[in-house]
Amino acid sequence: MSGKAKSKTDVSARAGMRNAGKHCSLCGNKVEVVMSVTPSGKKSMRRLCCGE
């Protein structure tokens, strides 16, 4: 056995997934995340891209 313990999580794969989520799957542009508030006061996060 080696002296160093092997990590159970792949940090580079997780970073790749985070970066992939920041671009639109249709056009490839960056996705803008905004907080919208409904008239009743409920807050929600929305991802805007491609004229949505």
C-alpha positions as CSV (number, residue, x, y, z in Angstrom):
1,M,0.0,0.0,0.0
2,S,1.1,3.5,-0.7
3,G,1.6,6.0,2.2
4,K,-1.0,8.3,0.9
5,A,-4.8,7.6,1.2
6,K,-6.8,7.8,-2.1
7,S,-9.6,10.4,-2.1
8,K,-13.1,9.0,-2.6
9,T,-14.2,12.1,-4.5
10,D,-12.8,13.3,-7.8
11,V,-12.3,17.1,-7.3
12,S,-11.4,17.8,-10.9
13,A,-14.6,16.1,-12.2
14,R,-16.7,18.1,-9.8
15,A,-15.1,21.3,-11.0
16,G,-15.7,20.3,-14.6
17,M,-19.4,19.8,-13.9
18,R,-19.7,23.2,-12.2
19,N,-18.1,24.9,-15.2
20,A,-20.3,23.0,-17.6
21,G,-23.5,24.2,-15.8
22,K,-22.5,27.9,-16.4
23,H,-22.9,27.7,-20.2
24,C,-26.1,27.2,-22.2
25,S,-26.5,23.8,-23.7
26,L,-28.2,25.3,-26.8
27,C,-26.0,28.3,-27.8
28,G,-22.9,27.9,-25.6
29,N,-23.1,31.4,-24.2
30,K,-22.8,32.1,-20.5
31,V,-26.1,31.7,-18.5
32,E,-27.1,34.7,-16.4
33,V,-28.6,33.8,-13.0
34,V,-31.1,36.4,-11.6
35,M,-33.3,36.5,-8.6
36,S,-37.0,37.2,-9.4
37,V,-39.7,38.1,-6.9
38,T,-43.3,37.3,-7.6
39,P,-46.1,39.7,-6.6
40,S,-46.9,37.5,-3.6
41,G,-43.3,38.0,-2.3
42,K,-41.8,34.5,-3.2
43,K,-38.2,34.7,-4.4
44,S,-36.8,32.3,-7.0
45,M,-33.5,32.1,-8.9
46,R,-33.9,32.0,-12.7
47,R,-31.3,31.2,-15.4
48,L,-31.7,33.4,-18.4
49,C,-30.3,32.6,-21.9
50,C,-31.5,32.3,-25.5
51,G,-34.3,34.9,-25.1
52,E,-36.1,33.1,-22.2
